[in-house]
Amino acid sequence: MNPRPHLFGVLAGLFLAAGLAGSAAIVASTLTRLNDSNAIAVTGAARRNVRSDLIVWRANFSADAPSLLEAQQRLQADLAKVTAFLQAHGVAEIALAPVQIREITAKRPGHADDDGEPQTLTVRLGYRLTQGLEMRSGEVERVPRLAAESGALLEQGVAFVSDSFEFIYTKAGEAKVEMMAEATKDARARAEQIAAQGGRRLDGLRSAKVGVIQINPLHSSATSWDGNNDTTALDKTIIATVSASFAMK
């Protein structure tokens, strides 16, 4: 009879027993450290979905003319049309950026040089003046629709261009304070569950460290070291974390 199969079975049994003993030792060690420790450190979190209550809309329009004076006059006439359009739709808070001036030029053939090579001349055709606008409103859903309706200005001869939107939740500061309390409460609940596994109970809060606030598009859990502050989404998710240490008894 070959004794090797019996030997392999004995060795396998020894390895299995050693593995189970090792796992039990790890669990026992963890509970021992928990029982011997006077504190427990955990991280709690709080999440809140919010809707932006302020929209910042940026746009611009331009006027071209052969002379700088004429371009300025056309720009002022267009500004009156833009202002009337926005105010008629309930947008009263309008900030104007400095006017940008650019020469309108074209390339034209010139006389040949002494070697007979053709030359190109840069000729000034006129000026383009661009006026930037920034509008702020609490109508966070209506303003984007208004941007789509701004084609009415094109029909009036205004070269109006909608640039971008920023959606802002102005009550984020208040929400952060409330959510820190919620995150601390969550941390305590987690600590109580862990302590109970070691037959211990929590005493008081020893220390707490506030994590950076993450303001992301709705349902996103993205994080960054210095915190996110999304302005692209109308609906957002705010995430707050607190690292807390509790005494045990």
C-alpha positions in Angstrom: 0.0 0.0 0.0 1.3 3.4 -0.9 1.5 5.6 2.2 1.7 8.9 0.3 -2.1 9.5 -0.1 -2.5 9.1 3.6 0.5 11.5 4.2 -1.0 14.1 1.8 -4.3 13.9 3.7 -2.6 14.5 7.0 -0.7 17.5 5.7 -3.8 19.0 4.1 -5.6 18.7 7.4 -2.8 20.3 9.2 -2.7 23.3 6.8 -6.5 23.7 7.1 -6.3 23.7 10.9 -3.5 26.2 10.8 -5.5 28.5 8.5 -8.6 28.3 10.8 -6.4 29.0 13.8 -4.8 32.0 12.0 -8.2 33.4 11.2 -9.4 33.0 14.7 -6.2 34.6 16.0 -6.8 37.7 13.8 -10.4 38.1 15.0 -9.3 37.5 18.6 -6.4 40.0 18.2 -8.8 42.6 16.7 -11.3 42.2 19.6 -8.4 42.3 22.1 -7.1 45.6 20.6 -10.6 47.0 20.7 -11.1 45.8 24.3 -7.7 47.2 25.3 -8.2 50.6 23.6 -9.8 53.6 25.3 -10.9 55.2 22.0 -12.2 54.4 18.6 -11.8 56.5 15.4 -14.4 56.4 12.6 -15.5 58.6 9.6 -19.1 59.7 9.2 -20.8 61.1 6.1 -23.9 63.0 5.2 -25.4 63.6 1.7 -28.0 66.1 0.6 -29.6 66.7 -2.8 -30.3 70.4 -3.5 -31.5 72.5 -6.4 -29.5 75.7 -7.4 -31.3 78.9 -6.6 -29.2 81.3 -8.6 -28.2 81.3 -12.3 -25.4 83.4 -13.8 -25.8 83.8 -17.6 -23.0 85.3 -19.7 -23.5 86.5 -23.3 -22.1 89.0 -25.7 -22.9 90.9 -28.9 -20.8 92.7 -31.5 -21.2 95.6 -33.9 -19.0 96.2 -37.0 -18.5 99.5 -38.8 -15.9 101.2 -41.1 -15.1 103.8 -38.3 -14.7 103.5 -34.6 -17.3 106.1 -33.9 -19.9 104.4 -36.1 -19.2 101.1 -34.5 -19.7 102.6 -31.1 -23.0 104.1 -32.1 -24.2 100.8 -33.5 -23.1 99.0 -30.3 -25.1 101.5 -28.1 -28.2 101.0 -30.3 -27.9 97.2 -30.0 -27.4 97.5 -26.2 -30.7 99.3 -25.9 -32.4 96.5 -27.8 -30.7 93.8 -25.6 -31.6 95.6 -22.4 -35.2 96.0 -23.5 -35.5 92.3 -24.4 -34.0 91.1 -21.1 -36.1 93.5 -18.9 -39.2 92.5 -20.8 -38.5 88.9 -19.7 -37.8 89.7 -16.1 -34.0 89.9 -16.1 -33.2 93.2 -14.3 -29.7 92.5 -12.9 -27.4 93.1 -15.8 -23.6 93.8 -15.5 -21.6 95.1 -18.5 -18.0 94.1 -19.1 -15.5 96.5 -20.7 -16.0 96.8 -24.5 -13.5 94.9 -26.5 -12.2 96.6 -29.7 -10.6 94.8 -32.6 -9.6 96.0 -36.1 -11.1 94.2 -39.0 -8.4 93.6 -41.6 -8.0 91.9 -44.9 -5.0 90.8 -47.1 -4.7 92.3 -50.6 -2.0 92.0 -53.2 0.5 94.9 -53.4 3.2 96.0 -55.8 6.1 93.7 -56.5 9.4 94.3 -54.7 12.7 95.1 -56.4 13.2 91.4 -57.2 9.8 91.1 -58.8 8.3 89.1 -55.9 4.6 89.8 -55.3 3.8 91.5 -51.9 0.8 91.3 -49.7 -0.7 94.3 -47.9 -2.8 94.3 -44.7 -5.7 96.7 -45.2 -7.9 97.9 -42.4 -11.6 97.6 -43.3 -13.1 98.8 -40.0 -13.7 98.0 -36.4 -15.5 95.3 -34.4 -16.7 96.3 -30.9 -17.9 93.5 -28.6 -19.9 94.0 -25.4 -20.0 91.3 -22.8 -22.9 90.9 -20.4 -23.5 89.0 -17.2 -27.0 88.4 -15.9 -28.0 87.0 -12.5 -31.5 85.6 -11.7 -33.3 83.3 -9.3 -35.3 82.0 -12.3 -33.0 79.0 -12.7 -35.3 77.1 -15.0 -36.7 80.0 -17.0 -33.4 81.8 -17.9 -32.0 78.9 -20.0 -35.3 78.9 -22.0 -34.9 82.6 -22.4 -31.4 82.0 -23.9 -33.1 79.8 -26.5 -35.6 82.6 -27.3 -32.8 85.2 -27.8 -33.0 84.5 -31.5 -35.5 87.4 -31.5 -32.6 89.7 -31.1 -31.0 88.4 -34.3 -34.2 89.3 -36.1 -33.6 92.9 -34.8 -30.1 92.9 -36.3 -28.3 92.2 -33.0 -25.4 89.6 -33.2 -26.3 88.2 -29.8 -24.3 85.1 -28.6 -25.1 83.1 -25.4 -21.8 82.0 -23.9 -22.4 80.0 -20.7 -24.5 79.3 -17.5 -23.4 78.9 -13.9 -25.8 77.2 -11.5 -25.1 78.2 -7.9 -26.7 77.0 -4.6 -26.4 80.1 -2.4 -27.4 78.3 0.8 -24.4 75.9 0.7 -22.8 77.6 3.7 -25.9 76.9 5.9 -26.2 73.4 4.5 -22.6 72.7 5.4 -23.1 73.5 9.1 -26.2 71.3 9.3 -24.6 68.5 7.5 -21.5 68.5 9.7 -23.8 67.7 12.6 -25.4 64.9 10.5 -22.0 63.5 9.6 -20.9 63.5 13.3 -24.2 61.7 14.2 -23.4 59.1 11.5 -19.9 58.7 12.8 -21.2 58.0 16.3 -23.7 55.4 15.0 -20.9 53.6 13.2 -18.6 53.7 16.3 -21.4 52.3 18.5 -21.9 49.4 16.1 -18.1 48.6 16.1 -17.8 49.0 19.9 -20.7 46.7 20.5 -18.9 43.9 18.7 -16.2 44.1 21.3 -18.6 44.3 24.2 -17.9 48.0 24.8 -19.9 51.1 24.9 -19.1 54.7 23.8 -18.5 57.5 26.2 -18.0 61.1 24.9 -16.6 62.6 21.7 -12.9 63.1 22.1 -12.0 64.9 18.8 -13.5 65.6 15.4 -11.9 66.7 12.1 -14.1 68.2 9.3 -13.4 67.0 5.8 -13.6 69.1 2.6 -17.1 69.6 1.2 -17.9 68.1 -2.2 -20.6 69.8 -4.2 -21.2 67.6 -7.3 -23.8 67.1 -10.1 -26.8 65.2 -8.8 -25.9 61.7 -7.5 -22.2 62.0 -8.3 -19.7 60.9 -5.6 -16.6 62.5 -7.2 -14.0 63.8 -4.7 -11.0 66.0 -4.8 -8.4 67.0 -2.1 -9.5 70.6 -2.0 -13.3 69.9 -2.5 -15.5 70.2 -5.5 -17.8 73.1 -6.2 -19.9 72.3 -9.3 -21.5 75.1 -11.2 -22.6 73.1 -14.3 -25.6 71.2 -13.0 -29.0 72.6 -11.9 -29.4 69.8 -9.3 -26.5 68.9 -7.1 -25.4 66.5 -4.3 -23.5 67.9 -1.3 -21.3 65.5 0.6 -19.8 66.2 4.0 -17.5 64.0 6.1 -16.3 64.1 9.7 -13.5 62.0 11.1 -14.3 61.6 14.8 -12.7 59.9 17.8 -14.9 58.6 20.7 -13.9 57.5 24.2 -15.0 54.0 25.2 -16.0 52.6 28.6 
